């Protein structure tokens, strides 16, 4: 078997979470009397964690940390209640992950999304399909730092040569490089093929079924 572990990003890779992120961002902005953002803008802002999403979403002239903190808090309170309103797995994804597990391949999620949301969404949409799930936590560097990926490898006793990372962004490409493992970039997520190619994507796929041939 070529690989023993497949590590997935969450947003834009296995789950289409954009609509709920967009609505939650605009709820928090409007609650703080700030102008809203468009769906394409929010699409470009995601990938580096919720704090960075909020910092990118507030107007450039809003620099008061306390005000940004308040927007962040309002986003979190709202998103905790509404993170699954419009979110859904991408087509074929659950079946592909189930097939990988049945083939003896470990599966995991490592995301920059807050850990509470990652745990909740994986339980809701992928019950029993992941051996390890890790979101953003205090004290652990977020991607592209390799810390969470390396922790999964160590926990499952898998060497980097036996693992692969699957994601939809430049952050995922950098994360895999920093962890010393190859990366498969998906084109159905929050970044398009041209962007991924410009950011040194090694392998690109256009539909989840392609993973089966590459990983097995």
Order of alpha helices (4+ residues) and beta strands (2+ residues): beta-beta-alpha-alpha-alpha-alpha-beta-alpha-beta-alpha-beta-alpha-beta-alpha-beta-alpha-beta-alpha
